[in-house]
Amino acid sequence: MLIKGKYVSPPIRLDLGPRGLNFERADIEIAGIEQAGPSFEGRVFLNNPHANLETAPTAENGYAGSFHVYGYGLRSPEDTGAGSAMAPIAKDVIATEAVRAAAARQEVTVTIVPVFTGDPPQDASQALKVDNVRINIR
């Protein structure tokens, strides 16, 4: 759900199975990302619903990685998008070590902080639209 310019997932229960923390790989799968707006970076944090634009991307802050959306730019209401792919997209963030560290809690929240790159980075909350986030452990 979008909360004050960022996405915070409901708690995601991890099914570690008999392997426990000895899994090979963990991906954070983000679905339904809108690309009809501007381009931005999505910084992904685990178990840190208070993460924001100023939160350092470090393991201590639950940073799991990032993804980039290369947007089509703002479109006019008259533009039907005919001939162009306007469907929402999905992104995967390989986050094995971050998920392993967060897995001790068995339920993990995923926070996505949208950022316009630059110096300094700027809030891109108006660009972020997400349908669903899940964690896939292999």
C-alpha positions as CSV (number, residue, x, y, z in Angstrom):
1,M,0.0,0.0,0.0
2,L,1.2,3.5,-0.7
3,I,2.0,5.4,2.5
4,K,3.2,9.0,2.4
5,G,5.1,8.7,-0.9
6,K,6.4,5.1,-0.6
7,Y,5.1,1.6,-0.8
8,V,5.0,-0.5,2.3
9,S,3.9,-4.1,1.9
10,P,1.7,-6.0,4.4
11,P,3.8,-8.5,6.3
12,I,5.0,-11.3,4.0
13,R,5.3,-14.7,5.7
14,L,8.4,-16.6,4.5
15,D,8.2,-20.3,3.9
16,L,11.8,-21.4,4.5
17,G,10.9,-25.1,4.5
18,P,13.3,-27.7,5.7
19,R,16.3,-25.8,4.4
20,G,15.9,-23.0,6.9
21,L,18.2,-20.1,6.1
22,N,20.3,-22.3,3.7
23,F,18.4,-21.3,0.6
24,E,20.2,-20.7,-2.6
25,R,18.6,-17.4,-3.8
26,A,15.8,-15.0,-2.8
27,D,14.2,-12.5,-5.2
28,I,11.9,-9.7,-4.3
29,E,9.3,-9.6,-7.1
30,I,7.5,-6.3,-7.7
31,A,4.4,-6.4,-10.0
32,G,2.2,-3.8,-11.6
33,I,4.8,-1.0,-11.8
34,E,3.4,1.9,-13.9
35,Q,5.8,3.1,-16.5
36,A,3.7,5.7,-18.1
37,G,5.2,8.5,-15.9
38,P,8.7,9.7,-15.4
39,S,11.8,7.5,-14.9
40,F,12.9,6.8,-11.3
41,E,14.8,4.4,-9.0
42,G,13.0,2.3,-6.5
43,R,15.1,1.6,-3.4
44,V,14.0,-1.6,-1.6
45,F,14.3,-2.0,2.2
46,L,13.3,-4.9,4.3
47,N,11.7,-4.6,7.8
48,N,12.2,-0.8,7.7
49,P,8.8,0.8,7.1
50,H,10.2,4.1,8.2
51,A,12.8,4.2,5.3
52,N,12.6,7.4,3.3
53,L,14.6,9.5,0.8
54,E,17.3,10.2,3.5
55,T,17.7,6.6,4.6
56,A,21.2,5.3,3.7
57,P,21.2,2.2,1.5
58,T,23.1,0.0,3.9
59,A,22.5,-3.5,5.3
60,E,22.0,-2.0,8.8
61,N,18.9,-0.1,7.4
62,G,17.6,-3.2,5.7
63,Y,18.6,-2.2,2.2
64,A,18.0,-5.1,-0.2
65,G,18.8,-3.4,-3.6
66,S,17.1,-1.2,-6.1
67,F,15.4,-1.3,-9.5
68,H,15.0,1.4,-12.2
69,V,11.9,2.3,-14.2
70,Y,12.5,4.0,-17.5
71,G,9.2,5.8,-17.9
72,Y,7.5,7.0,-21.1
73,G,6.9,10.4,-19.6
74,L,3.6,12.0,-18.7
75,R,1.0,11.4,-21.3
76,S,-2.0,13.5,-22.3
77,P,-5.6,12.2,-21.9
78,E,-6.0,12.2,-25.7
79,D,-3.1,9.8,-26.1
80,T,-4.4,6.3,-26.3
81,G,-1.0,4.6,-26.4
82,A,-1.8,2.8,-29.6
83,G,1.2,1.0,-30.9
84,S,3.2,1.3,-27.7
85,A,3.5,-1.1,-24.7
86,M,1.8,0.7,-21.9
87,A,1.1,-2.3,-19.7
88,P,2.4,-2.2,-16.1
89,I,5.8,-4.0,-15.7
90,A,7.4,-6.3,-13.2
91,K,10.9,-6.0,-11.6
92,D,12.9,-8.6,-9.7
93,V,15.5,-7.6,-7.1
94,I,18.0,-10.4,-6.2
95,A,18.2,-9.9,-2.5
96,T,19.5,-13.2,-1.1
97,E,21.6,-11.9,1.8
98,A,19.1,-9.2,2.8
99,V,16.3,-11.7,2.9
100,R,18.4,-14.2,4.8
101,A,19.1,-11.4,7.4
102,A,15.5,-10.4,7.6
103,A,14.2,-14.0,7.7
104,A,14.9,-14.4,11.4
105,R,11.6,-12.6,11.9
106,Q,9.7,-15.0,9.6
107,E,7.5,-12.1,8.5
108,V,9.1,-9.5,6.4
109,T,7.8,-6.1,5.2
110,V,9.1,-4.6,2.0
111,T,9.4,-0.8,1.7
112,I,10.0,0.8,-1.7
113,V,11.2,4.4,-1.7
114,P,11.0,6.1,-5.1
115,V,13.8,8.5,-5.9
116,F,14.6,10.8,-8.8
117,T,18.3,10.5,-9.2
118,G,20.4,13.6,-9.1
119,D,22.5,15.6,-6.7
120,P,20.8,15.6,-4.3
121,P,18.3,12.9,-5.0
122,Q,14.7,14.0,-5.0
123,D,11.4,12.5,-3.9
124,A,9.6,10.6,-6.7
125,S,6.5,9.6,-4.8
126,Q,4.2,10.8,-7.5
127,A,5.8,8.3,-10.0
128,L,5.4,5.1,-7.9
129,K,2.5,2.8,-8.5
130,V,2.8,-0.8,-7.5
131,D,0.2,-3.6,-7.4
132,N,1.9,-6.4,-5.5
133,V,5.2,-7.4,-3.9
134,R,6.3,-11.0,-3.0
135,I,9.4,-12.8,-2.0
136,N,10.4,-15.9,-3.9
137,I,12.9,-18.2,-2.1
138,R,14.7,-21.0,-4.1
